[in-house]
Amino acid sequence: MAEAITERRGIPAASFVQDVQSYLTQSDLDVNSALAFLQERLQQYRVVEMKLLAQQRDLQAKIPDIEKCLDIVATLQAKKGSSEALIADFEVAEGIYSRAKIEDAESVCLWLGANVMLQYSCEEATALLQTNLENAKASLEVLVADLQFLRDQVTTTQVTTARVYNWDVHQRRLRQATTPKES
């Protein structure tokens, strides 16, 4: 039998409640407290989901940028040594472009972030960009798995909430049926 997962990268796992009475007794909760706890847990899951989705969007935007940079460096390397110059349009500022004539580029400058740019040889730039691309793709895979795990936990928590609520309704009906009605 597989061991139950208690968390994944800081996301607590939700346990499926088979027997609501036992769950309430073991948790030392009444129905209202259990429902409040489950609703709070759902809210926590939603916050984590929003954070993970934002990270996923960032990575999905970053990967094509890295691939484009790799293509540009490869084009520069292919043109190296030929007498043909490369004509390129590049963005100076948002919506403002300039044309450049690039002849025999030995190095490229890459933005590293935080307003930092470093000069690399084309080979070093290719290696760095390839590593960054592999890391971004691996991070995206982990994020997708985290989101799937999180969605499973949301579903389990919603089912548990419904089970606790329905159990409470059933218990109230049983109590009403066993209480003598006054005429």
C-alpha positions in Angstrom: 0.0 0.0 0.0 1.4 3.4 -0.9 2.3 5.8 1.9 0.0 8.8 2.2 1.5 12.1 1.1 1.3 14.7 3.9 2.5 17.6 1.8 4.1 18.6 -1.5 6.6 21.5 -1.5 4.8 23.2 1.5 1.3 22.4 0.3 -0.5 20.4 3.0 -2.3 17.3 1.8 -6.0 17.0 2.4 -7.2 13.6 3.8 -10.3 12.0 2.6 -12.8 11.6 5.5 -14.4 8.2 5.4 -16.2 8.4 8.7 -17.3 11.9 9.7 -18.1 11.0 13.3 -14.6 9.6 13.8 -13.1 12.6 12.0 -14.9 15.0 14.3 -14.0 13.0 17.4 -10.3 12.7 16.5 -10.0 16.3 15.5 -11.9 17.4 18.7 -14.1 19.6 16.6 -17.8 20.2 16.4 -19.5 20.4 13.0 -19.3 24.2 12.7 -15.7 24.3 13.7 -14.9 21.6 11.2 -16.7 23.4 8.4 -14.9 26.6 9.3 -11.6 24.8 9.3 -12.3 23.3 5.9 -13.4 26.6 4.4 -10.2 28.2 5.7 -8.1 25.5 4.2 -9.9 26.0 0.9 -9.0 29.7 1.1 -5.3 28.8 1.7 -5.3 26.5 -1.3 -6.8 29.3 -3.4 -4.0 31.7 -2.3 -1.3 29.2 -3.1 -3.0 28.4 -6.5 -2.9 32.1 -7.5 0.8 32.3 -6.6 1.6 29.1 -8.6 -0.5 30.3 -11.6 1.4 33.6 -11.6 4.8 31.7 -11.5 3.5 29.5 -14.3 2.6 32.5 -16.4 6.0 34.1 -15.8 7.8 30.9 -16.8 5.6 30.4 -19.9 6.6 33.9 -21.0 10.2 33.5 -20.2 10.8 30.2 -22.1 10.0 31.7 -25.6 12.3 34.7 -24.7 15.2 32.4 -23.9 14.5 30.3 -27.1 14.6 33.6 -29.1 17.9 34.6 -27.6 19.3 31.2 -28.4 18.2 31.5 -32.0 19.8 35.0 -32.2 23.1 33.8 -30.8 23.0 30.8 -33.2 22.4 33.2 -36.1 25.4 35.3 -35.0 27.6 32.3 -34.8 26.5 31.1 -38.2 27.4 34.5 -39.7 30.7 34.5 -38.0 33.6 34.5 -40.4 31.4 35.2 -43.4 31.8 38.6 -45.2 28.0 39.1 -45.0 26.9 41.5 -42.3 23.7 40.8 -40.3 21.1 43.5 -40.3 18.9 43.4 -37.2 16.1 45.5 -35.8 16.2 45.8 -32.0 13.9 47.4 -29.5 15.5 50.4 -27.8 12.4 51.2 -25.7 8.8 50.1 -25.8 7.7 50.6 -29.3 10.9 52.2 -30.4 13.2 50.2 -32.7 16.6 50.8 -34.3 18.4 49.0 -37.1 21.9 47.7 -36.6 24.5 46.2 -38.9 26.4 43.5 -37.1 29.7 42.3 -38.5 31.7 39.4 -37.1 30.3 39.4 -33.5 32.7 37.8 -31.1 30.5 38.3 -28.1 27.0 39.2 -27.0 25.6 41.0 -24.0 22.9 39.3 -22.0 20.5 40.9 -19.4 20.8 38.9 -16.2 18.1 40.9 -14.4 18.1 43.7 -11.9 19.5 46.0 -14.5 22.6 43.9 -14.9 24.0 43.1 -18.3 27.2 41.0 -18.9 29.2 40.3 -22.0 29.8 36.7 -23.0 31.4 35.0 -25.9 28.9 33.4 -28.2 29.8 29.9 -26.9 29.4 31.0 -23.3 26.1 32.7 -24.0 24.8 29.6 -25.8 25.8 27.4 -22.8 24.2 29.9 -20.3 21.0 30.3 -22.3 20.7 26.5 -22.8 21.1 25.9 -19.0 18.5 28.7 -18.3 16.1 27.1 -20.8 16.5 23.6 -19.2 16.0 25.1 -15.7 12.9 27.0 -16.8 11.4 23.9 -18.4 12.1 21.8 -15.4 10.6 24.5 -13.1 7.5 24.6 -15.3 7.1 20.8 -15.0 7.4 21.0 -11.2 4.8 23.9 -11.2 2.4 21.9 -13.3 2.7 18.9 -11.0 2.2 21.2 -7.9 -0.9 22.7 -9.5 -2.3 19.2 -10.2 -1.6 18.2 -6.6 -3.2 21.4 -5.3 -6.3 20.8 -7.5 -6.6 17.3 -6.0 -6.4 18.7 -2.5 -9.1 21.3 -3.3 -11.4 18.6 -4.7 -10.7 16.4 -1.6 -11.4 19.3 0.7 -14.6 20.2 -1.1 -15.8 16.6 -0.9 -14.9 16.5 2.8 -16.8 19.7 3.4 -19.9 18.3 1.6 -19.6 15.0 3.6 -19.4 16.9 6.9 -22.3 19.1 6.0 -24.5 16.2 4.8 -23.7 14.2 7.9 -24.8 17.1 10.0 -28.1 17.4 8.1 -28.6 13.7 8.5 -27.9 13.9 12.3 -30.4 16.8 12.7 -33.1 14.8 10.9 -32.5 11.8 13.1 -32.7 13.9 16.2 -36.0 15.5 14.9 -37.4 12.1 14.1 -36.6 10.8 17.6 -37.9 13.8 19.4 -41.6 13.5 20.2 -43.7 16.2 18.5 -46.0 18.2 20.6 -49.6 18.5 19.4 
